[in-house]
Amino acid sequence: MPYQLTIVVPVYNEEENLERVEQELVHYIGIASVPTSILFVNDGSKDNSQDLIETICERQPHFNFISFEDNRGLSAAIKAGFDTVESPLVGYIDADLQTAPEDFNLLLEHSSKYHLVTGVRADRKDSFVKNMSSKIANGIRRSFTKDGMDDTGCPLKIIHSDYAKRIPMFKGLHRFLPAMILLQNGNIIQIPVQHFPRMAGTAKFGLWNRLLGPLMDCFAYLWMKRKYINYTIAKRSQ
Protein backbone atom coordinates (compact mmCIF):
# COMPACT_ATOMS: atom_id res chain seq x y z
CA MET A 1 0.00 0.00 0.00
CA PRO A 2 1.23 3.56 -0.64
CA TYR A 3 2.18 5.55 2.43
CA GLN A 4 -0.59 7.72 3.88
CA LEU A 5 1.66 9.45 6.43
CA THR A 6 5.30 10.51 6.33
CA ILE A 7 6.83 11.55 9.66
CA VAL A 8 9.50 14.23 9.32
CA VAL A 9 12.27 14.01 11.95
CA PRO A 10 14.63 17.03 11.97
CA VAL A 11 18.09 16.10 13.29
CA TYR A 12 20.86 18.35 14.53
CA ASN A 13 23.66 16.71 16.55
CA GLU A 14 21.46 13.94 17.96
CA GLU A 15 23.83 10.96 17.69
CA GLU A 16 23.06 9.91 21.27
CA ASN A 17 19.34 9.69 20.50
CA LEU A 18 19.19 8.17 17.02
CA GLU A 19 19.23 4.47 17.90
CA ARG A 20 16.36 5.05 20.32
CA VAL A 21 14.58 7.11 17.67
CA GLU A 22 14.93 4.17 15.28
CA GLN A 23 13.53 1.70 17.82
CA GLU A 24 10.58 3.91 18.76
CA LEU A 25 9.65 4.71 15.16
CA VAL A 26 9.98 1.10 13.99
CA HIS A 27 7.61 0.17 16.81
CA TYR A 28 5.21 2.91 15.79
CA ILE A 29 5.19 1.84 12.13
CA GLY A 30 4.05 -1.58 13.37
CA ILE A 31 1.05 -0.11 15.23
CA ALA A 32 0.30 2.93 13.05
CA SER A 33 -3.33 3.29 12.01
CA VAL A 34 -2.25 4.19 8.44
CA PRO A 35 0.76 3.07 6.32
CA THR A 36 3.65 5.22 7.54
CA SER A 37 7.19 6.11 6.49
CA ILE A 38 9.95 8.14 8.15
CA LEU A 39 11.98 11.01 6.68
CA PHE A 40 15.08 12.19 8.56
CA VAL A 41 16.18 15.74 7.73
CA ASN A 42 19.78 16.19 8.84
CA ASP A 43 20.23 19.91 9.50
CA GLY A 44 23.99 20.02 8.94
CA SER A 45 24.94 18.01 12.05
CA LYS A 46 28.57 18.24 13.15
CA ASP A 47 28.63 14.95 15.05
CA ASN A 48 28.13 11.37 13.79
CA SER A 49 24.41 11.81 13.12
CA GLN A 50 24.66 11.52 9.31
CA ASP A 51 26.52 8.19 9.42
CA LEU A 52 23.98 6.81 11.88
CA ILE A 53 21.07 8.06 9.76
CA GLU A 54 22.47 6.36 6.65
CA THR A 55 22.99 3.11 8.56
CA ILE A 56 19.43 3.22 9.90
CA CYS A 57 17.98 3.91 6.45
CA GLU A 58 19.94 1.04 4.92
CA ARG A 59 18.44 -1.49 7.35
CA GLN A 60 14.93 -0.04 7.66
CA PRO A 61 12.86 -0.18 4.46
CA HIS A 62 10.40 2.53 5.54
CA PHE A 63 13.10 5.09 6.44
CA ASN A 64 14.60 7.75 4.14
CA PHE A 65 16.68 10.89 4.62
CA ILE A 66 17.75 14.20 3.15
CA SER A 67 20.79 16.10 4.43
CA PHE A 68 21.67 19.80 4.34
CA GLU A 69 25.15 21.00 3.39
CA ASP A 70 25.22 23.15 6.52
CA ASN A 71 23.05 24.06 9.50
CA ARG A 72 20.00 26.08 8.43
CA GLY A 73 17.80 25.80 11.54
CA LEU A 74 14.74 23.89 12.66
CA SER A 75 12.27 25.82 10.50
CA ALA A 76 14.28 25.12 7.34
CA ALA A 77 14.52 21.42 8.21
CA ILE A 78 10.77 21.15 8.79
CA LYS A 79 9.93 23.02 5.57
CA ALA A 80 12.36 20.90 3.53
CA GLY A 81 10.66 17.80 4.92
CA PHE A 82 7.22 19.15 4.01
CA ASP A 83 8.40 19.91 0.47
CA THR A 84 9.91 16.43 0.03
CA VAL A 85 7.08 14.15 1.20
CA GLU A 86 4.71 12.54 -1.30
CA SER A 87 2.11 11.12 1.11
CA PRO A 88 -1.24 12.94 1.65
CA LEU A 89 -0.40 13.51 5.33
CA VAL A 90 2.85 14.73 6.88
CA GLY A 91 3.76 14.41 10.54
CA TYR A 92 6.47 16.07 12.58
CA ILE A 93 8.31 14.88 15.69
CA ASP A 94 11.59 15.99 17.29
CA ALA A 95 14.54 13.61 17.54
CA ASP A 96 14.76 14.18 21.31
CA LEU A 97 11.65 11.97 21.71
CA GLN A 98 10.12 14.10 24.45
CA THR A 99 6.84 13.20 22.76
CA ALA A 100 5.68 9.64 21.97
CA PRO A 101 5.32 8.45 18.35
CA GLU A 102 2.37 6.27 19.42
CA ASP A 103 0.41 9.48 20.04
CA PHE A 104 0.32 10.07 16.28
CA ASN A 105 -2.58 7.62 16.31
CA LEU A 106 -4.48 10.04 18.58
CA LEU A 107 -3.88 12.86 16.09
CA LEU A 108 -4.82 10.68 13.11
CA GLU A 109 -8.29 10.19 14.58
CA HIS A 110 -8.96 13.85 13.75
CA SER A 111 -6.98 14.25 10.52
CA SER A 112 -9.95 13.65 8.21
CA LYS A 113 -11.79 16.67 9.65
CA TYR A 114 -8.89 19.03 10.35
CA HIS A 115 -6.08 20.23 8.11
CA LEU A 116 -3.70 20.45 11.07
CA VAL A 117 -3.84 18.42 14.28
CA THR A 118 -1.28 19.43 16.88
CA GLY A 119 -0.41 17.93 20.22
CA VAL A 120 -0.55 19.96 23.39
CA ARG A 121 1.76 18.84 26.19
CA ALA A 122 -0.70 18.44 29.06
CA ASP A 123 1.91 17.60 31.73
CA ARG A 124 5.26 18.99 30.60
CA LYS A 125 8.43 17.47 32.04
CA ASP A 126 10.68 20.48 31.49
CA SER A 127 12.42 22.89 33.85
CA PHE A 128 10.52 25.75 35.48
CA VAL A 129 12.37 28.34 33.36
CA LYS A 130 11.66 26.46 30.12
CA ASN A 131 7.99 25.96 31.01
CA MET A 132 7.44 29.59 32.02
CA SER A 133 9.26 31.07 29.02
CA SER A 134 7.26 28.83 26.68
CA LYS A 135 4.01 29.77 28.42
CA ILE A 136 4.74 33.48 28.09
CA ALA A 137 5.87 33.09 24.45
CA ASN A 138 2.72 31.12 23.60
CA GLY A 139 0.58 33.82 25.17
CA ILE A 140 2.28 36.55 23.16
CA ARG A 141 2.04 34.58 19.93
CA ARG A 142 -1.62 33.71 20.54
CA SER A 143 -2.47 37.40 21.04
CA PHE A 144 -0.91 38.21 17.66
CA THR A 145 -2.18 35.24 15.61
CA LYS A 146 -5.57 34.58 17.25
CA ASP A 147 -5.01 30.89 16.50
CA GLY A 148 -6.36 29.72 19.87
CA MET A 149 -3.51 27.23 20.31
CA ASP A 150 -1.97 26.75 23.76
CA ASP A 151 1.27 25.00 22.77
CA THR A 152 2.44 25.55 19.20
CA GLY A 153 5.92 24.44 20.25
CA CYS A 154 4.72 20.88 20.83
CA PRO A 155 6.82 18.75 18.46
CA LEU A 156 4.00 16.40 17.48
CA LYS A 157 1.80 17.43 14.56
CA ILE A 158 -0.03 16.05 11.53
CA ILE A 159 -0.82 18.30 8.57
CA HIS A 160 -2.44 17.72 5.19
CA SER A 161 0.57 17.75 2.86
CA ASP A 162 -0.98 20.06 0.27
CA TYR A 163 -1.45 22.68 3.01
CA ALA A 164 2.03 22.07 4.46
CA LYS A 165 3.68 22.54 1.06
CA ARG A 166 2.02 25.95 0.64
CA ILE A 167 3.47 27.31 3.89
CA PRO A 168 6.08 29.97 3.00
CA MET A 169 9.60 29.52 4.29
CA PHE A 170 10.71 31.81 7.10
CA LYS A 171 12.71 31.54 10.33
CA GLY A 172 10.47 30.78 13.29
CA LEU A 173 8.09 28.85 11.00
CA HIS A 174 7.75 25.98 13.48
CA ARG A 175 6.00 28.23 16.02
CA PHE A 176 3.40 29.44 13.50
CA LEU A 177 2.26 26.25 11.78
CA PRO A 178 -1.36 26.47 13.06
CA ALA A 179 -1.56 30.16 12.14
CA MET A 180 -0.22 29.44 8.64
CA ILE A 181 -2.93 26.82 8.11
CA LEU A 182 -5.56 29.34 9.21
CA LEU A 183 -4.20 31.79 6.60
CA GLN A 184 -5.06 29.14 4.00
CA ASN A 185 -8.62 28.96 5.39
CA GLY A 186 -7.85 25.54 6.83
CA ASN A 187 -9.07 24.31 10.21
CA ILE A 188 -7.01 23.22 13.20
CA ILE A 189 -7.38 21.40 16.52
CA GLN A 190 -5.14 20.58 19.50
CA ILE A 191 -5.14 17.21 21.28
CA PRO A 192 -3.46 16.41 24.64
CA VAL A 193 -0.40 14.16 24.26
CA GLN A 194 2.26 12.65 26.51
CA HIS A 195 5.50 14.46 27.33
CA PHE A 196 8.78 13.11 28.72
CA PRO A 197 12.10 14.50 29.98
CA ARG A 198 14.96 14.60 27.48
CA MET A 199 16.93 11.36 27.90
CA ALA A 200 20.06 12.25 25.91
CA GLY A 201 21.61 15.02 23.84
CA THR A 202 21.39 18.75 24.43
CA ALA A 203 18.45 21.12 24.01
CA LYS A 204 18.93 23.48 21.05
CA PHE A 205 16.81 26.37 22.36
CA GLY A 206 17.57 28.81 25.17
CA LEU A 207 15.70 31.73 26.69
CA TRP A 208 16.28 33.94 23.64
CA ASN A 209 14.92 31.29 21.25
CA ARG A 210 11.85 30.63 23.35
CA LEU A 211 10.89 34.15 24.38
CA LEU A 212 12.52 37.16 22.73
CA GLY A 213 13.01 35.61 19.28
CA PRO A 214 9.34 34.58 18.92
CA LEU A 215 8.23 38.09 19.88
CA MET A 216 10.05 39.52 16.86
CA ASP A 217 8.69 36.70 14.69
CA CYS A 218 5.15 37.80 15.62
CA PHE A 219 5.67 41.13 13.85
CA ALA A 220 6.94 39.27 10.78
CA TYR A 221 3.81 37.13 10.89
CA LEU A 222 1.54 40.20 10.99
CA TRP A 223 3.29 41.58 7.90
CA MET A 224 2.90 38.23 6.13
CA LYS A 225 -0.78 38.01 7.11
CA ARG A 226 -1.47 41.39 5.46
CA LYS A 227 0.35 40.30 2.29
CA TYR A 228 -0.81 36.67 2.11
CA ILE A 229 -2.55 35.61 -1.12
CA ASN A 230 -5.22 32.91 -1.28
CA TYR A 231 -6.74 31.62 -4.51
CA THR A 232 -8.80 28.65 -5.68
CA ILE A 233 -8.64 27.37 -9.27
CA ALA A 234 -12.21 26.95 -10.51
CA LYS A 235 -11.44 25.27 -13.83
CA ARG A 236 -8.49 24.21 -15.97
CA SER A 237 -7.96 22.91 -19.51
CA GLN A 238 -8.18 19.17 -20.05
Phi, psi and omega in degrees: 000143175293152179294138175261335183224132170243125180265118178273129180238096175294140182227126171219108179053058181240033184302330181286342184258342196294324178295321176293320176302314178302310182300315182294320182284326173298317177299316182295318179305325180290337182244002184298144182280351172222156177302128192229141173235169183239137174234109172283137171240104181278113186271057176065040181303145179260351181263209184268016185301318184297317178299318179294319178299315180296321177296316179298315182292332177291326184261350181244113187293339183261010183249138175223172179210157161231155185222131177282153174294322180214174184288122182242355177101160185300317182299317178297319180296317179296313182297319177298321176297314178303316184290338185271327188295153178242354180281157181293337178238143176235134176250167179218132174214145178280152180287350178282350177055038172280353169241160188260125177306326181301337180286350171303328179296328176294318180291323182297334179299338185248359189287342178283338183257340185233141181281337172222130173239119182243146173285156170231125186284101188289329183222078187293141182252041180252174179293162179301316181297316181295317180297315183290319179295321178293321179297316179295315180298320179295322178295317178297311181300318181297324180292331178279316190269337184057034182274349177073008183269136183271342191206067182292344178281355180298121184276053175211107184215154169230132182227145170296127189299325181295327175286318181298321182291337180272356178289125180290150179282128171198153178294139184089002180311319187297338179275348188241017183301312177300317181297323181289332174288321177298324178298334178269012183063026174274173178241154190222157178208151175244142184231131178299136178226168179287157175217143186227156174294153174293130183269331182205168180078185185234136177298142184263357184239135175248195183300318180300313182297325186273337189238295186288319178302310179300329178298315178294323179298329180299322179291324176296322179296317180299320176298314181297321180299320179293331185261354189294138181248128173245140173210155177231125178283120182275328185200150177218161180292151181279000000 
